[in-house]
Structure formats: C-alpha cells, structure tokens
Amino acid sequence: MKKGFLTFCLVGVLSLSFGTGAFAATETKKGVTVQIQGGEFSLATSEIATFGNVTLTDQPVTYNTSFNNKFTVKDLRGTQAGWRLDVSATPFTDGKNTLPKGSLSLTPLSSISRVGVGQGAIPVKTTTSNKVIDDGAVTYAKANAGGGMGVFDMTFPQNALSVVVDPTTAKLIDTRANYKSTLTWNLVQAP
C-alpha cells in the first residue's frame, strides 16, 4: 500500500536595486514547488453471515443471508482513470458434489456514498436486478474516467445473497453435507 506524500521546496530569489540618493530597496520573491505522488487504491469487504442449516424439502427453496458491514473503496491514485468493482463466486461444493451454476445470486447495491469531502462524479451502480455470480464475474459499481476519486462506502440491502437449494441436485454424504463457495471481489483499475 502506498502512502501519499507532499514535498515542499521553497526557492528564494533576492533582487537588490540601488538608486541615487538615500533610497535603497530589497525585494524577496519565493516560489513553491509541490511534488504529489499517487496514494491508496483499495477495497475493504465485509464478512458474510451464515445461511444457517438447510433442510431438504420436496421443492427448491431459496435461502438468504446478509453482509455484516459496508464495503469501502478508496481511490486516491490521482490518475482519474476510473475503476470498476466486480464479483464472482465459485459454485457451492462439499468437495465431492457441486450445486449447479446459477445457484448463488446477489442483489444490486442499495447505496453508494462519498465519505468526507470531495469533488467529481460518484461511482454508479451497474446492476438493477439480482445477478447470478457463480457463473462468471459481474460488475456492481463503476467510476468513469474523471470520477470515482476519493473514499466511497457501498452498502448491500439485507438478505442480499441468495442460494437456491434444489432437492434433485443437492447430494448428501450420510445425512449431512457442508457446501462452500468463495466470493472473489476485484477492484479493477479501468472504467
């Protein structure tokens, strides 16, 4: 992680002028040079609450869970190149059996807000409906070139993650199974 820093360099210019008679003057001019280096470009994600115990029934059932906190994007690079936030997930598996692709979906963001002061365009939400995330990456927020500079909090609504458990595709080892999926968030340096 890079930290931004500023270096100030003062340049003094001394100019003397002498006139006839009793008048003499001294003038001092100072210039300032600022060197700026790009800062942090990062994403802080949230833990996910558990789906809890799932009992197979005679029909497919959708189970929901929530993120415990907000997500925070920091774009302090100074490039104004834009960025996007993508998410994907692995299919749910217990190590031997796998639920079909399309079992895990995510709702759109409920809000994006700037933290602190800043200027420029706020990133936009790029989805308006639930998207399947265990069958390829999906973009959830985007900052176009010239925007998205600063710090932004992103919030998903309650019960944003959904998994569909179909008794015809879920397989159990003995009387239970622990299916797992991994969500991967990518903050991409591009609009």
N, C-alpha and C positions, 0 to 999 in steps of 0.2 A: 504494500500500500504506500503510495507516495503522499507526502505531506506538501502542501503548497508553502512557498516561502517568498518573501519580498526582500530585495536588496536595494537599499537607498544609497546613492552616491552623490555627494554634494560637490559641485565644481565651483570654485570661486574665481572670479575674474576681477583683477584690480586694474583700474584705469586712473592714471594721475593726469591732471591737467594744471598747468601753471599759467597764470595770467600776469599781466603787468600790474603793478600796484600792490595793494595789500591783500588781494583776494587769491586764495588757493583752495581748491576743492578736491575731495576724494570721493569716488563713486565705486560701489561694490555691487556686482551682479552675481547672483547664484542660480545655477541650473540644477534640476533634479532629474535623475535617471532612475527608472523603476524597472527591475527585471522580474517578470512573473513566470512562474513555472506551473504547469497544469497540476491539478490536485486529484482527489479521490474519485474513482468511478466504481461504485459498489452496490450490492443488493443485500439487504438483510431480510431473510424469510421468516416464516412462522412455523412453530410446531403444529402438528395436526392432532386433534382429538381422535380417540379411537371410534371405530364403528360399533364397538361392543360385540356381544355374542349374537350370532346369526343362526337361526333355526330354519332348516329347510322346510318348505311347505309345498303344497301341490301346484302352486303358481309362482311365477317370477315375482320377486319383491325388491323394491328399491330401498336402500338404506343410505342415510345421510350422516355427514359429520361436518365439523367446522374447523377453521384455523383458529388457533388460540390468540393470535395477535395480528397486527397490521404488517404490511411489507413496506420497506423503505428503500428507495432508490436515491443514490447520491451521484449527481453528475457535476463534478467540479473540475473537469478537464480543461475547460476554456476553449474547446475546439468548436463548439456549437455544431457538431456534426450530426447530432441526433442519436437515437438509440431505440431499441425495442426490447420488450420483455416476453420471452417465450417460455412455455411449459410443456413438458411431455411426461409420460409415465410408462413404466414397464407394465405388461399385463400381470394381473394377480396370479401368483403361483404358490403352491405349497412345496415346491421342489420337485415334484413328480407330475402333478396335474396343473393345468393352466386354465383360467377362465377365458372365454373368447374375447378377442379385441372388441372394444366398444362397450365393455362393462363399466368403465370408470369415466365419469364426466364431471365438468366443472362449470359453475355458473359464471356470468360476467362479473367484473368488479363492480362494487356498489359505489365507490368514490375514489377519486384521486385529488389530493390537496397538497398545496405548497406548504412546506414547513419554514417559517421565518419569512424574511423579506426576500424579494427578488423580482426580476422582470422577465419578460418573454413569455412565450406560449407555454401553458401547462400541457403535459402529455395527455393523450386522448385514449379512451377505452376503445378497443378494436373489435370487441365481440358484443353482441346484443342478445345472444341466446346461449343455452348450455352447449358446451362443446365436448366431444369425446377426446380425451387426452392420452389414452393408452394405445393409440394407433397413429402416432406422429405428433410433431410439435405444433402448438397453436400459439399465436401471438395474442397477448392480453392487453398490452399497453404499448403506445408508440409515441415518440417525440420526433417530430420532423426536424430537418436541418434548421438551425437558428432557434430552436425551442428546447424545452426539457432541461435547461440549465438550473441547477440548484438541488434542493432536497425535497423529495415528494413522498408522502405517505399514501399507500394504496390499501384499500380495505375490501375484503370479500364479505358478502352477506352471511348470516348464519346458515348452516347446512349447505354450504357451497359445493362440497364434494359429494358425489352420489355414486354408489356401486349397485349394479343390478345383479342379484343372485338368482339364477335360474336352476331349479332342481334337476333339470335334464342335462346341465353342463357342469355343475359343481360335483366334485368327487371327494369322498371322504376316505381317509385311511383309518380303519377301525370305525369309531363313532364320532371322530372329530378331525378337523384339519385347520391349520393356520396358514391362510393365504396372505401373501405380502406383495406390495407394489412399491416402487420407488419413484417419487416425483422428482424431476430434474428441472430447475429454473435456470434459464440463460438470459443474462443481460448482455445484449449484443450491441456492439459499437457501430451501429448503422441505422439509418432511418427505416 
